[in-house]
Amino acid sequence: MRALWRTARVLLLGLSLASLSLCGASRFHIPPHDQVARVARFVAHQVDWASMATISTHKPVVGQPFSNVFSVSDGPRGSGSGVPYMYLTRMEISVQDLEVSPVASLSMSLAQTDYCRQQSFDPQSPLCAHIILSGSVQEVNGTEAEFAKKALFTRHPEMIDWPSDHDWFFAKFNITQVWVLDYFGGVKTVTPDEYFQATPYRKHH
């Protein structure tokens, strides 16, 4: 009888762990890979940071690509706008590059979430969806700055306490082209219009 109970407990534990694993993955309802614009919007909303490449203005790498990490948000969870917002200071080395030339690119990947690890996808695998946004960085003010503040501070609450003497400002990434790698067959491109018309989540009626 004791052996039977032990077996039952092991089975229940296994089922519980499997359920937890499925729950962890189920929050990622990734759009089908052929709905490229939706995939791009999905990735942009899921991640909390991006690698931004600027054209360096600093010796000894003047004129060369310079990649740096920035916290981003396109809106509070479940309310993504598609526009990556950032909280920047002109004291930062990449922001100094942007003051000379605002052009940049942003790289974002689901490898930054738990999804790819749960699916055993290598970060470089095309199945681990990632996007590259081409465009430029622009400071925002007024109503848009208020939205940027809400978008960033809800997902990065530590920002609220960052040093006030750093002259922080809100900025957005103006997208001119979207590159998506989410399946085999090579990179796919999405126009800004296609990107912003897409919805990362399918609405249920």
Salt bridges, closest charged atoms under 4 A:
ASP48 OD2 - ARG77 NH2 3.33
ASP48 OD1 - ARG155 NH2 2.83
ASP74 OD1 - HIS45 ND1 2.59
ASP74 OD1 - ARG155 NH1 3.83
ASP97 OD1 - HIS58 NE2 3.59
GLU99 OE2 - ARG90 NE 2.97
ASP114 OD1 - ARG117 NH2 2.69
GLU139 OE1 - ARG90 NH2 2.86
GLU144 OE2 - LYS172 NZ 3.30
ASP165 OD1 - HIS166 ND1 2.88
ASP182 OD1 - LYS188 NZ 2.68
